[in-house]
Amino acid sequence: MAAAAVAMADQGLGDTPWRLDVSCGDLADCHVGGAVITVRVETHVALPFVPDFLGGQTAFALDAEHDVPIGQYQEPGESP
């Protein structure tokens, strides 16, 4: 969470509300061979220089998702 906050601030989004979700599907233990952790970030970004007749300060939704395989050197189901 702290690393995501630093990354958002580094991109100029420090004051913009954002959401971070980390999950590994239906698995109870994300650190077993074959597990895939999904990291998703959601926020919104304001469009600069939008004329008043178009509504002035306009924003659009921005999200990103990344899947990270964990335990690729373990047998599926094997816990470390």
N, C-alpha and C positions, 0 to 999 in steps of 0.2 A: 504494500500500500504506500509506503514512504517513497519507494522508487518511482511509482506512478505519479505521485504528487510532485516530485522533483522534475520528472519528464514533462508534465503538464505546465509547470511554472516556466520551464526552459523554453517552451514553445509559445509563451505569452498567454497561457490560459490559466494562470494561477488563481484568478478571481472567478473563473467560470465554473459553475457546478458540473461535476462529472461523476460517473458511476463506474466501479470496477467489480466485475464478477469473475471468480475463479471456481471452476468445477471440474469434476472428473466423471461425469455421467452418473450411473447408478452404483459405482463402486464405493464401498465403505472405506477402503484404503487406497489412496491415490499413488502409493509408492510400491505397487506390485508390478511385476513384469507384464508388459502389454497395456498398461494404463495410458490413457491420453488425457492430459490436463488442458482444458480450454480456458483461455484468458480473453475476456471481452471488456472493452472500454466504450462508454457512451457519453457524449457531451453534445453541445451545440456551439456553433461558431457564427458570430455576427459578420455580416457582409459590410465592408466599409464603403463609403461614398454612394450609398443608395439614395437617390433623390426623394424628397418629401412626397411627391405625387405618387411614388410607388410604395409609400408606407414608411419612409425613413429607415431607421435601424431595423434591418431584417436579418433573421438568423435561420440557419438550416441545421438539421440533425447530422451528427457525425459519429460514426461508430467503427470499431475495428475488432477483429477476432483472430486469434492465433491458437492453433493446436500444437501442443508440445508432447511428443512421445516420451514416456518415462520408463526407465528400466529396460532399455533395449538390449542389455547384455544379461538379462535374467530370463528364466523360463516363465511363460505366462502363469500367473497365479502365485509365483514364488515371492515371498516377502523378504526384504533385506535383513 
